[in-house]
Amino acid sequence: MGDAVRILLVGDDQVGKSTLVMSLLTEEAVPHVYHVVPEVTIPPDWTREKVTLRIVDSSSRPENRDQLDAEIRRADVICIVHDATQPESLARVASYWLPSIRQLGRNVPVVVVGNKIDLRGPDVANARLEADVLPIMNEFKEVETCIECSAREALNVSEIFYFAQKAVLYPTVPLYDSREHTIKPACLEALRRIFRLCDRDGNGVLDDAEINDFQLNVFGAPLQNHELELVKSVIDEKEPEGLTDGGINELGFLFLHTMFIQKGRLETTWLVLRHYGYGDDLTLREDYLRPPSFVVPPEHAVELAPKGYQFFTELFQRFDDDKDGALKPHELENLFAATAPGAPWAAPDLVASTLTHPNGAVTLQGFLAQWALTTLLMPDVTLAYLAYLGYEGDRTQALRFANTHRTVFNCLVLGATGAGKTALLRGLIQQPFTDKYTPTAEPTRAAVNTVVMHGQEMYLVMQELSPGVASEVLTQRKRLDACDVICLVYDSSDAHSFAYVANLREKYGLDGYPCVFVATKSDRDLVAQKYPVQPDAYCRDAGLAPPLSVSMKESATADLYARLVGVGLDPGIAIPGFAQSHHAAAAALVRYATWTAVSAALVAAAVALGMRVYRRKGP
């Protein structure tokens, strides 16, 4: 809805256009005005719809044609005035004025105004208006309203301009097919979506509480009991199948809006549509999906706020039909199919990115973790889906800007092909290890789950970058600056694996970013790396903790995920040469990491020794 409406009056000479404008301004009978009235501006406080009206008079003389065409192109709505006492004047509306407007490519609403009814004989019946104008309305769909008036007697004058502004603010054409007498498909789909959003318990019926919640949200006040019963009685009389168990079902909801439109109360339906974010083209407005007020400050990440977690928790519980604490594929599909254009997940395969049951059902923990991932990487998407899924109120309150007191951390995972990056992601979401090697098909793969730190749940987002896109991403400092920790993964049983991540770190200047080296496949025999220095010495020289040895096959993660979150909480402990005040913390981390590495090495050595003893027993 705009905040100003430009109304243009056109018509033949002597039909009373200027007199209509003067009659509106003086609110009394006026003599005939012989000249074009200058543009009139009426402030919003003086209009019913609280918008500014700009009323423009025009001349139909040939010498003023260029100016008239220019005004037609600027108009929001056009009133075509004819002399109600002259049939040929009305005929000119259809034969000349409407085609002329169309030829200029204008598709704006039109109000046909029959003036001078005070001069028409008393024997002319009111039915004459319908008989004369109905063919015009059937042929020209842009004609929203036809009205008769008397500028001289100030009769129906204010109504002309009221209908004109209504035609702009609450247009008929997007909602209703007047030829078929039915609501148009786009409007039907929008109203069906709104019904599903209002049906909080998902039973296909709006009970009294849900109806009044809807009324309160849209119109600011609930219905009184007698008003609610009156609405139901109208449905029961005209569309009895629109009621179910004393509530209004989808058919009844659509019937009410059809009735509003047919009775000229389009503002009711438009108020509903606009409250739920629809524009005049019946698509969700961009400013609704992403409020202009939502601007992320520099150096801030975006996380879900408590209200956001509460909303998604309640949404999960609503669509968990069998109440087993997990959303099966069809339940998850129903959640989005009801009101949204599919799932928004950053990862195409949800099972591969978050916590699920073995049957593929997404747990509440996995569902919330996936929204944490989406919000961190694509906050605009979460904002839009809060709108799609029916969050009431200021959606920006469901998100928060996090600089300190972070709870979601973003980790980039880099490593050579076959280093075990995918296994680390699978371990995060508690998926079983597999010996079968399958190259990652996607350029970027993500996984997310909670990690408990100091008794508090944190979310760790791990993004695996394939070697093919790593160089591109590392060149984009903006992408790097958005990560909290870089996990550099190498295969401790592959002599060439460490050189890949060490060269990445040197080539792209990652020494200014918090980095954690991870040596995978510690269950295998350790081999010397073909690099000028060995990993432990490299990390010691760089001022980093020694590589963390893990074996995903044996579920020996050595607190890897807690380490990554810990660096996210205090990145200085993993950045060489960070402020002196952090040296003590860094030293403590090095001591902890060294002890962990030694412990893991002893375990690995014991396992290896056990294997050798076993082999000696063989033939």
Secondary structure, DSSP 8 states (H G I E B T S, - for coil): --SEEEEEEEESTTS-HHHHHHHHHH-S------S----EEE-GGGSTTS-EEEEE----SGGGHHHHHHHHHH-SEEEEEEETT-HHHHHHIIIIIHHHHHHTT----EEEEEE-GGGS-TT--THHHHHHHHHHHHH-TTEEEEEE-BTTTTBSHHHHHHHHHHHHHS-STTTEETTTTEE-HHHHHHHHHHHHHH-TT-SSEE-HHHHHHHHHHHHSS---HHHHHHHHHHHHHH-GGGEETTEEEHHHHHHHHHHHHHTT-HHHHHHHHHHTTB-TTSSB-HHHHS-TT----TT-EEEE-HHHHHHHHHHHHHH-TT-SSEE-HHHHHHHHHTTSSS---SSS-GGGTS-B-TTS-EEHHHHHHHHHHHHHH-HHHHHHHHHHTT--S-GGGGEEEESSS--EEEEEEEE-TTSSHHHHHHHHTT----SS-----SSEEEEEEEEEETTEEEEEEEEEE-HHHHHHHHH-HHHHHT-SEEEEEEETT-TTHHHHHHHHHHHTTGGGS-EEEEEE-TTS-----SSSS-HHHHHHHHT----EE-BTTTTB-TTHHHHHHHHHH-GGGGSTT--GGGHHHHHHHHHHHHHHHHHHHHHHHHHHHHHHHHHHT--
